Each structure stands twice: as C-alpha cells, then as structure tokens.
Amino acid sequence: MNNKTIHLISGTVMLLFLGLIYAWSIFRAPLTEIFPGWTPTKISMTFTLSIAFFCVGGFISGRLAAKIAHRTIIRISAVFVLAGFVLLTLLLDPGSEDLSLYVLYILYGVVGGGGAGMAYNAILSAVTKWFPDKAGMASGVLLFGYGLGGLILGFLVNYLTETIGIINDFAVLGVIIAAVLFSLSFFIRVPEGPASGRDGADGGGKRDYSLSEMVKTQTFWAFAIWMMTSSIGGLLVINSAANIAVYFGAPAVLGLIVTVFNGIGRPVIGFSYDRFGRPKAMMMNNSILLAGGVSLLLGAITNGAGFIFAGLMFIGLAHGGTPTLMSASIMGFFGSKHFAINFATTLFSALPAAVIGPLVSSRLQENAGGDYLTTFIMLIVVGFATLALTLAVNVLSKRSGLE
C-alpha cells in the first residue's frame, strides 16, 4: 500500500474508535439505571459539555499543529481519553450520586470530549492533505468511520455492560481507544512537497488564508451559519429517532436507520463534492434534508410508517453529509496550509446547533402533547433557510474569488 492509502485506513480506524466517545446515548440508559437520581436534564448536560469541549479540543489541536507533529497531538489525545475513562471507573460511586454526576461532567464531558476533539482535528487535517484533489472523498471516508463508530462499537459496550457492568466499561474502553490511537499515530504525518498545500500541483492561483484572514471574509460567516442551520435540521430529528419510530407504530430499532445513513451520507456527499463541485454537492445535501422533512411531514399526516422510514433515511444522509462538506469546503475556500486551525474554528458552529436542535425539538413536542407534526414543519422551515444560505455562500464565494 502507498502512503495515501495507509493514512486513509489508519485515520478511518482511529476515528471509528473516537466515534464511541461521541455516541453518548450508548452510555446514558445503563447509567441512569445505576444512578436513578440523575434526571434527563442533569444527565443530558454531559452531551452538551462533550460537544463544547470537543470544539475546544479541536481548536487547541489546530493551534498545536503549527508547533508539534500531528502524531504527537494524537498521542496527547490518547492520554486524555485513557486518563478520563479509567478515572471514571475509579471515581463513579452509586452511593454518591451528586458527586458522581460532576465526575461524569468533568471526565467524560471535559476530558474525554476535549481529547476526542484534539485527535479528530489532528487526524482530519493530516490525512486530507494527502488528497489535495480529492478532499471530499478523503473527508467522507474518514468521517464514515467516525459516524459508524458508535453503532459498531455499541455491540462491544452492550457485551461489556452485561459481563462487567457499565462503570467498569469505561476503563476497558479507555485502554482500547488509547491503544488504537497511540499505535496508529505512528503512521500519521503531514506530506512534504506539493501534496501538502495548494501552492503545489493543485495551486490554481489561489492562496492560503490564515485564521485572521479567513474570519474577515463574508464567505466564512455565511458558510459557518449554513453549517449551524444544516446541523440543527438533522438534530431536530436524530436525537429522537427511536421515539419517532415507535410513535408511528414501527420498531424502535428503525431509529438506527438514521445512524446507518448518517455514516453512508459522508462518503456519498464527499464523492459528490469531488465529482460535481462544492455548489452542487451543497445543493444536493440541502435537497436531501428538505426531502426528509417533507417525507416525515407526510408520514405524520397520513400516519404512514413508510414515509417515516424514508424521512429518517434522508435526514441521516443529509446530517452525515454536513461535516464532510465543512471539511472539504474549508480546505477548498481557504487552502490547506492553515487548515487545522481554520477547520477547528468553523467547528464551533456545531456547538449552538447541538443546543438549539434538541431543545427546539423537545419544546415543540411537549407543546404539541407528544405529537411530532410541528417538529417536522420546523424541519422544513430550517431546510429552506439552509437552502437560502447555500445560495448566499455561492454568490459570496464567487464574488470574492474563492470559488
């Protein structure tokens, strides 16, 4: 195998294992059985913290990438994950629920989320530089592993929970994830020469933008808001996918279709980016999001499980395609030289989405007495807002010469 293939495989495997940290729902139910005093509101803060510090960890990684090797950042991340998860096993105490909740916040949300964000950025920014002409494909394949990590490794979590208990799971998983990150980090490095930036073969006359230069462009702000609204659209549905399936008379397992197509959407949109260009890929992703909203709305009106199934499938595809478009577009707009910090900064747009999406969805459902009709209508509204932002990004990028 050549260096490109080795980097792509190594990065995908590492992100697959890191995806487990992000898949908070796997741990939520078993923990609430042991800690019955943890209300849904209290325990959901863990997910919010993990996303917030995932973004912070990515930003720190972007800053460090200019000073130390990407493989070193991945190893630092491995230490964070190992320490956080092992200490969870040692410090979580069913006899002290209040203290254990803060332990969970700090070790899973802050330490685990921050460590995962550091490695996530380091892996993406290093591996995608090996594919300057196929950034969409590389991002899509890498994020395919990340998107399916929770689903695939969920079986391991279930097995460990049944055999050694959820609290002991964390130590075992921490050791496994850290071992994978540390061992595969030896295969990761930034390429030298033309492949490492746009000043080489794919230069096309475009220059690399520093962080300060990037944030001064209208294109960046329009794209960051697009990223946020597109993520909100997916999160209106994804966090309640199993409950939606049950509400419309389908098995709860149908909700997993979102996770499956979330993973599939990443390479599909990535290949579309390389084949048809960013504008068409973004338009395709937006169209899929709107198709999902319309299908779910028809399912709610007709009480048809088939429409619900199709809607969940479309939402999974669109939500998976969003981070792939972000990674490839930031490199396409602003170059690869400062990609690590530019990408990490744009990633912060996912933070408000993680708060707004689930919050709006739950409020709408509560106000509707458990019905999802208003949620699906809101999804369509968000879909049209995202479409308008896509058009704005297209206009601004052409006007500024970034396209």
N, C-alpha and C positions, 0 to 999 in steps of 0.2 A: 504493500500500500504506500501511496505517496503521502507527503506531509499534509496536504489538504484533507485527504480522507481520514488520516489519523486524528487530526484536530477536530474534524466534524464529529467523528464517532466518540472521541473522548469527551468533548463538550456536551454532546447529547446525553451520554450516560450520567455525567455529573449533574446536569440539570434535571434529569429524571429523578435522581435521589433527592435533590433540593426541593423538588415539587412536593415532596411529602410534608415539608415544613409549612408550606403554603396551604396545604389541604387541611385546614383546621377542623372541618366538620368530622373528620375521621376520629378525632380525639374527644370531641365535645360530648357526645352521648355517654360513653363509658365513664367520663369524669363526673358528669352530673349524677350518675348512679352512686358514686362513692362520696360525692360532696353535694348532698341534696339541698343545702342552703345556698348554693350558687344559682341565683336566678338567671333567666335568659339574658336580662340586661347586663348583669355583672359579668357573666362569662363571655358574652359577645365582645366585651372590651378587649379581650385577648386578641381577637382577629383584627380589630382596629389598630391596636398597638403594633401587631406584627407587620401590617401593611405600612404603617407610618415609619417604623424603623427599618423596614425593607428598603424604603426610598432613601432614608438617611444613610444606610449602609452602602447603597449604590452610589450615592454622592461622595461618600468618603473614599470608596473604591476608585471613583473617577479622579479624585484629587491625587490619590496614591499612585495611580497608573503612570503619572508623569515622572515619578521618582523611583519606583521599585518595579520589579518584574511582575507580570500578571500572575505567574505561577506562585509567587510569594504571597500575593493577595489571597489567592485561593487557599493556601495553607493557613493563613491567618483566619480565614473564614472557617476552616475545618476545626481549628482550636476553639473558636466561639461556639460552634454547634456542639462539639464534644462536651465542653465545659457546661453549657446551658442545659443540655439534656441529661447529663449524668447528675448534675446538681438537682434537677427536678426530681429524679428518683430518690435522692437522698433527703430532700427537704419537704416534699409534699407529705402532709400529715392529715389523714381524715379526722383526727381528733382536734385539729386546729384549723377550721375552715377559713376563717378570715385571713389569718397569716398565710395560709397556703394559696389563697387567691392572689395575694400580692406577689408571692413567689412565682406563681404562674405568669403573671403580668410581666415581671422582670426577666425571668429566664427564658420563657417561650416567646413572649412578645418583643422584648427589647433585645436580648442577647441572641436568641435564635433568629428572629426576623432580621436584625442587623447583620448577622453573619451570613444569612442566605442572600441578602441584597448585595453584599460585598462580592461574593463569589459569582452571583448572577451577572453582574456588570462586567467583572473581570473576564469571565468566560465568553460572553457575547462580544465584547469589544476586541478580544484577542482573535477569536475564531473567524469572525466575519471579515477581518482584514485579509484573510487568506482567499476571500472570494470577492474581490472588488467589482467584478462584473456580474456577480450572482448573489448580491446581498440579500435579496428577497428569499431565494432558495435556502441560503445558509441560515438566515434568521428563522425561517419557517421550520426547518428540520430541527434546529436546536430547541425551539420553543415547543415543538411537537413532544419532545421528551419531557419538557417541564410541565406541559399541560396534562400529560397522562401519568405523571409520577404519582399523584395522589390515588388515582384509580388502580394502577397496577400494584403499588406497594400497600394499598389498603388491605389486600388479602393477607399480607405479612402482618400488618397491625392486628387484624382480627385473630389470626392464629396466635400471636404472642399474647394478646389480651386474654384469650381463653386458657393459655397454658401458664403464664407467669403474672398476669394482671397488668392493667393499664399503666400503673405507676412505674413498674419495672420495665415496661416497654421503652420508656424514654432513654434509659441508659443503653439498652441494646441498640436502639436505632441511632443514638448519638455515635456509638462506636462504629457502626456500619457506614453511616454517612461520612464521618470524618475519614475513615479508611479509604473510601472511594475517592473523596476529594483529594486527599494527600497523595495517593498513589497515581491517579490520573493527571495530577497537576504537572508531573514530570514531562508530559507530552505537550504541554501548552507553552507556546512562545509567540511573540509577535514577529511576523515575517520581515525580512530585510529587503530593501530594494523597492522596485516598482509596485509590488503587491501590497506594500504597507500603506499606501496613500494614493490620493488622486493626482499627485504630481508625476506618477509613473504612466503606465500604459493607458489607464483609463482617465487621464487628466482632463481631457476635453476642454482645457482652458479655464476650468473652474478652480477656485481657490478654497483652502480650508479656513473655516471660521472658528475663532476662539469662542469661549463661552460668552465673554463680554460683547463680542460682535454679534453672536447669534441672538442673544436676548434683545438686541436693538432692532431686530427685523420684525416687520409685521407678519411675515410668513410663520415665524416661530410661534407667535402668540395665537394666531389663527389655528395652527396645527395642534398646539397644546390644548386649546379649548375643544377642538374636534376630538382629540384623544379622550378628553374627560367625558364629553357627551356620549360618545360611542360606548365607552365603558359603562356609563350609567345605564344605557339601554340594556346591555347584557345583564347587569347586576339587578335590574328590576325583576328579572325572572330567575336567574341562575340560583340564587340563594334559597329559592322556594320551589325549585323544580320538582322535587319528590312530592311535596304537598300539593302542587298544582295537578300532578298526575293523579293522585288519589282523589282529589276534589272532583275530577271529571270521570271517575269510575275506572281508572286504569291502575295497574300495579305501581307501587312506589318505585320499583326498580326502573320504571320507564324514565324516571328523572335522571338516571345515569346517562341517557342518550345525550344530554347536554354536555356532560364531561367527555364522552367519546368524540362528539363532533367538535367540541372545543379544541381537542387535540388535532383532529383532521383539518380543521379550518386554517391552522397555522401554516403547514406546508402548501396547502392549496392556494391560499392568498399570496404566499411567498413566491410560488412559481408564477402566479398571475402577474405579480409585480415585475418580475424579470422578463416575462413574455410580452406583456401588453403595456407596461409602464405604470408609474405611480397613479396618475389621474384615473385611468380605467380600473386599476386594482381597488382604489378607494371607492369609486362609484359602485363596483361590484359588491364590495363589503357592505356599503350602505344599503344597496338594493336587497341584499340578503337579510339585513336587520329589519327593514321595512316589511319584507315578505313574512318574516317571523311574527311581527306584530299583527299583521293582517290575518295570518293563519290562526293565531291564538284568539284574536277577537271573533273570528268566525266560529271557532270551537266553543267559545263562551256563549255565543248567541244561539248556536244550534245544539249545544251540548254534545258535540261530536269529538270523540277521542282521537279520530284520525287527524283532524285539524290540529289538535293539541300536540300530537306526536310530531307532525310536520313543523309546527311552530317552534317546539323545543329544539328540533334538529337545526333549523335555520338560525335560531338565537345562538346555539353553540358554535356554529360555523362563523358567524359574524364576530362573536366575542373572542374567538380564537384568532381571527384574522387581525384584530385591532393591534395587539402588541407586535405582531410581525410587521405590520405597516409602519408602526412607530420606529422600530429599529432600522428598517431599510430606508425609510424616508429621511430620518435624521442624518444618516450617512450620505444619502443622495443629495440632500439640500446643502449640508454644511461640511461635508468631507469626512475623511477617516482619521486625520491627524489628531483631532481633539474629540474624537467620537465618544470616548469613555465618559468624560465629564459632561458633554453635551447630551448624551443619551440619559445619563443619571439625572440631569436637571429636568429633562422632559418627563421622566418617570414620575416626578412629583405630581403630575396631573392626574395620576391614578388615585392619589390619596383622597381628594374630595369626592371622587366617584365612588370609592369604597364606603364612604359615609352616606352620601346622598342617595345612591341607588337602593340599598336595603331599607333605609329609613323611609323613603317615599313609598316604596312598595308595601311595607308593613302598615304605614299610616292609612294608605288608600284601602288596603284590605280590611283594616279594623273599621274604618268609617263606612265601608260597604257591607258590614256584617259578615265578613268572611268570603265574600264574592271577589272574583278577580277581574271583573269586567272593566272597572275603572283603571286598574293596573295596566291592562292591555291597551286601553285607549291612550294612557300616558306614554306607553312604549312607542306607539305610532307617532305621537307628537314629538318625542325625543328623536325618533328616526328621521323626521322631516327637518328638525333643527340640525341634525348631523349632516344631512344632505346639503343644507344651505352652507354649512361650514366647509364642506368639501369643495363646493363651487368657489367659496371665498379663498381657500388655500390655492386652488388652481389659478385664479386671477392674480393673487398677490405674488405667487412664486414666479409666474411668467413676467410680471411687471418688474420684479427685482432681479431677473436674470438667474434665478436659482434653478429653474427647470431644465 
